[in-house]
Amino acid sequence: MAAPSPLKTPFGFNPIPAAPVSAAPVEAAPSGLLGQVKDAFARVNQFREDLNLPNPGTYEGVNREVKNTFLTNHVFDGARCDITKVLTPNFQVTHSFAMGAAGAPSSYNFGTAFIGQQSFLSGNLDTDGNVQARANYAWSNTNVSKVQAQLSTTPGHSMLQVEQDYNGKEFNINLKGVNPSPVDGTGIFIGSYLQSVTQNLSVGAEAVYQRPTPGQEETIWSYVAKYTGKDYIATAQYQGFGALQAGYYLRYSEKVDFGTEIQLVTAGGRREAVATVGGKFEFRRSTFRGQVDTTGKVSAVLEEKIVPGFSFLVSGEMDHGKGASRFGVGMMWEV
């Protein structure tokens, strides 16, 4: 008997059967507790990446813009002169003279500063024998170690502070130790965390643990919220000892800034409130700062740039509540 002929297609040929296609391997789901934790951590990181939140800055710098409009570190009385000599692009020295200040003797301060790509070093020595030193080292763009020391001839005024600052993509962690003693565990220890929750809003908390003696300790918690708009910043901070602080910063233009702050204290049956308003105005060759608060204190500082590298300063403050005033003139010279 003849073998049956193969089936033919309409074209006259029998198709060759295709080789079976193997299915793509399916990734196995994570098994066990460790696998589930890794999967959850990866999902959280992906969610954070999708939000693309900004870095909120440091906890202690929440009110930096408002403070820059105030005159806390600018008002002086008497006469002062600061001469800065730039020896190299990374190293400079400063000579500071002060005299005629009410309640303070004449003084001289010698300072040095070194600014490197990853490090910053500075030191100051005054005529009373007080020494201040500071060192910062950036291990990376996000991780910075800081050390600050002060040696004073006045008993109890010497200080050592170590600090570690870590800037994540959308958060900041800061740890500090003031006069830490590894022998008996005394000192002041501060930890803060600031987190961006939206493109404009960030919240954070700070814990201050004080242990002046082995048998005495205290912990104070503080909480802060910061909202950043297009040309303004609003902040609110609550401190555990019964103090509430709110600030508002407005950048009116490229050369005009305003800041206002109110502080409320309710601890120990106290009912006190102080509101402060400050402004900073930059002109072509001068900078003017003014400030007024509800205690009746009015302050102003004018810095006039005479020539490049040389500035003349005039400072004045009137305290109507205490019936006191002070006035100062100064020069800043960079050579």
C-alpha positions in Angstrom: 0.0 0.0 0.0 1.3 3.4 -0.9 1.9 5.9 1.9 -0.7 8.7 2.1 0.4 11.9 0.4 1.0 14.9 2.7 -1.7 17.5 3.0 -1.3 20.4 0.7 -2.2 24.0 1.1 -3.9 26.1 -1.5 -0.3 27.0 -2.7 0.6 23.3 -3.0 3.0 23.0 -0.1 2.6 21.7 3.4 3.7 24.3 6.0 6.5 23.5 8.3 5.3 23.7 11.9 6.8 26.6 13.8 9.0 25.9 16.8 7.2 26.5 20.1 7.9 30.0 21.5 9.0 29.9 25.1 7.2 32.4 27.5 9.2 35.3 29.0 10.4 34.5 32.5 8.2 36.1 35.1 10.0 37.8 38.0 9.1 36.0 41.1 7.4 38.1 43.8 9.5 38.8 46.8 9.1 36.0 49.4 9.6 36.3 53.1 9.6 39.2 55.4 12.9 40.6 54.1 11.7 40.6 50.5 8.5 42.4 51.5 10.5 45.0 53.3 12.7 45.6 50.3 9.7 45.8 48.0 8.0 48.3 50.3 11.2 50.4 50.6 11.6 50.5 46.8 8.0 51.6 46.4 8.4 54.4 48.9 11.7 55.6 47.2 10.0 55.6 43.8 7.0 57.5 45.2 9.5 60.1 46.6 11.3 60.4 43.3 8.0 61.0 41.5 7.1 63.9 43.9 10.4 65.6 43.0 10.3 67.7 46.3 13.0 70.4 46.9 15.5 70.5 49.7 13.9 72.6 52.6 17.3 73.8 54.0 18.3 73.5 57.7 16.0 73.7 60.7 17.9 76.6 62.3 17.9 78.4 59.0 14.1 78.5 58.7 13.9 82.2 59.5 17.2 83.1 57.8 15.6 85.4 55.3 13.7 87.3 58.0 16.8 87.6 60.2 18.8 89.0 57.2 16.5 92.0 57.1 17.0 92.7 60.9 19.8 94.6 62.5 20.8 92.0 65.2 24.4 91.7 63.9 24.7 95.2 62.4 23.9 97.7 65.1 26.9 99.0 67.0 27.9 102.1 69.0 31.2 104.0 69.3 33.7 103.7 66.5 34.9 100.6 64.7 37.2 99.8 61.8 37.6 96.5 60.0 40.5 96.0 57.7 40.6 92.8 55.6 43.8 91.7 53.7 43.4 89.0 51.1 46.8 87.2 51.0 45.8 84.4 48.6 42.5 83.5 46.8 41.9 81.1 49.7 43.4 82.9 52.7 42.7 86.3 54.3 43.3 88.1 57.6 41.2 90.7 59.4 42.1 93.4 61.9 39.1 94.8 63.8 39.3 97.8 66.1 36.4 99.1 68.4 36.4 102.0 70.8 34.0 104.3 72.6 31.2 101.8 73.0 29.0 102.3 76.1 29.8 99.7 78.8 32.6 98.1 76.8 36.3 98.9 76.7 38.3 99.4 73.6 39.3 96.2 71.9 41.3 94.7 69.0 40.5 91.5 67.2 42.7 89.5 64.9 41.0 87.0 62.6 42.0 84.6 59.9 40.0 82.6 57.4 40.8 79.8 54.9 38.3 78.8 52.3 39.0 75.6 50.4 37.0 73.4 48.0 35.9 71.1 50.8 37.0 72.9 54.0 36.6 76.1 55.8 38.8 77.3 58.7 38.6 80.5 60.8 40.0 81.8 64.0 39.8 85.0 66.1 41.9 86.3 69.0 41.1 89.5 70.9 42.9 91.7 73.4 41.3 89.9 76.4 42.8 86.6 75.4 39.6 85.0 74.1 40.1 82.6 71.3 37.4 81.4 68.8 38.0 78.7 66.2 35.7 77.1 63.6 36.3 74.3 61.1 33.9 72.9 58.5 34.7 69.9 56.2 32.4 68.7 53.4 32.7 65.0 53.0 30.3 65.3 50.0 27.8 67.7 48.6 25.3 66.5 51.2 27.4 65.6 54.3 29.2 68.3 56.3 31.0 68.1 59.7 31.5 71.2 61.8 33.5 72.0 64.9 33.3 75.3 66.8 35.4 76.1 70.0 35.7 79.1 72.3 38.4 79.5 74.9 37.5 82.4 77.3 39.4 83.9 80.2 36.0 84.3 82.0 35.1 81.1 84.0 32.2 79.2 82.5 32.3 80.8 79.1 34.5 78.3 77.3 32.6 76.2 74.8 33.0 73.3 72.4 30.4 72.4 69.8 30.5 69.5 67.3 27.9 69.2 64.6 26.9 66.9 61.7 24.7 68.2 58.9 23.2 65.9 56.2 21.2 67.4 53.3 19.0 64.8 51.5 17.1 65.5 48.3 14.0 66.6 50.2 15.0 66.6 53.9 17.7 67.8 56.3 19.1 66.1 59.4 21.2 68.0 61.9 22.9 66.7 65.1 24.8 68.9 67.6 26.6 68.4 70.9 27.5 71.4 73.0 30.2 70.8 75.7 29.7 67.0 75.4 31.4 64.9 78.1 31.9 61.2 77.3 32.9 60.6 80.9 29.6 61.4 82.7 27.3 62.1 79.7 26.7 65.7 80.5 26.2 68.4 77.9 23.5 69.8 75.5 22.5 67.5 72.6 20.3 68.8 69.8 18.7 66.9 67.0 16.5 68.3 64.2 14.7 67.1 61.1 13.1 69.2 58.4 11.1 67.5 55.6 9.5 68.9 52.5 5.9 67.5 52.1 4.9 69.5 49.0 6.7 71.8 46.6 6.0 74.8 48.9 5.4 73.3 52.4 8.0 71.8 54.8 7.6 70.7 58.4 10.1 69.7 61.0 10.9 69.0 64.7 13.8 69.6 67.0 14.7 68.0 70.3 17.0 69.7 72.9 18.3 67.3 75.6 20.1 69.1 78.4 22.1 67.3 81.1 24.1 69.8 83.0 24.8 67.3 85.8 24.5 63.5 86.0 21.4 63.8 88.1 19.6 66.5 86.2 18.2 66.3 82.7 15.5 67.9 80.6 14.1 67.5 77.0 12.4 70.3 75.1 10.6 69.7 71.8 10.0 72.3 69.1 8.0 72.2 65.9 8.1 74.3 62.8 6.3 74.8 59.5 7.6 76.7 56.5 5.7 77.8 53.4 7.6 79.2 50.5 5.8 81.2 47.8 7.0 82.9 44.7 8.4 85.9 46.4 7.5 85.4 50.1 8.2 82.9 53.0 5.9 82.3 56.0 7.0 80.4 59.0 5.5 79.3 62.3 7.4 77.7 65.2 6.3 76.4 68.6 8.7 75.7 71.4 8.0 73.4 74.3 8.5 75.9 77.0 5.5 78.0 75.9 6.9 80.2 73.2 5.3 80.8 69.8 7.1 82.5 66.9 5.8 83.5 63.5 7.7 85.2 60.7 6.9 86.6 57.2 9.5 87.5 54.6 8.6 89.5 51.4 11.0 90.1 48.5 9.4 93.2 47.1 12.0 93.6 44.4 15.6 92.6 43.6 16.8 95.4 45.9 14.1 95.6 48.5 13.4 93.0 51.2 11.0 93.2 54.2 10.7 90.9 57.2 8.4 90.8 60.2 8.3 88.5 63.2 6.1 88.1 66.3 7.1 86.3 69.5 4.6 85.2 72.1 5.6 83.8 75.5 3.1 82.2 77.8 5.3 80.1 80.1 5.1 80.5 83.8 2.0 82.6 83.7 3.7 85.2 81.5 1.8 87.0 78.8 4.4 88.8 76.6 4.5 89.6 72.9 7.0 91.4 70.8 6.5 92.2 67.1 9.4 93.4 64.9 9.5 94.8 61.4 12.7 95.3 59.4 13.6 96.3 55.9 16.7 96.1 53.7 17.2 98.5 50.7 20.1 98.2 48.3 21.0 101.2 46.2 23.7 101.5 43.6 26.4 102.4 46.1 24.8 102.0 49.5 22.7 99.6 51.6 20.2 100.8 54.2 18.7 98.7 56.9 15.9 99.8 59.2 14.0 98.1 62.1 11.3 99.0 64.6 9.6 96.8 67.3 6.7 97.2 69.7 9.0 97.8 72.7 9.7 101.3 71.2 13.1 100.5 69.8 14.0 102.0 66.4 17.3 101.1 64.7 19.0 102.0 61.4 22.3 101.2 59.7 23.6 102.9 56.5 26.6 101.4 54.6 28.0 103.7 51.9 30.4 102.3 49.4 32.8 105.1 48.8 35.1 103.3 46.4 35.5 99.6 45.6 36.8 97.9 48.7 36.1 100.8 51.1 32.8 101.4 52.9 31.6 104.0 55.5 29.0 102.9 58.1 26.6 104.9 60.3 24.6 103.1 63.0 21.9 104.5 65.3 19.4 103.1 67.8 16.8 104.8 70.0 15.0 102.9 72.7 12.0 104.9 73.6 10.9 102.4 76.3 14.1 102.8 78.3 14.9 106.4 77.2 18.3 105.4 75.9 20.1 105.8 72.6 23.4 104.9 71.0 25.3 106.0 67.9 28.2 104.6 66.0 30.4 105.2 63.0 32.7 102.8 61.3 34.8 101.9 58.3 35.4 98.6 56.3 38.4 98.4 54.1 39.4 95.5 52.0 43.0 95.5 50.5 
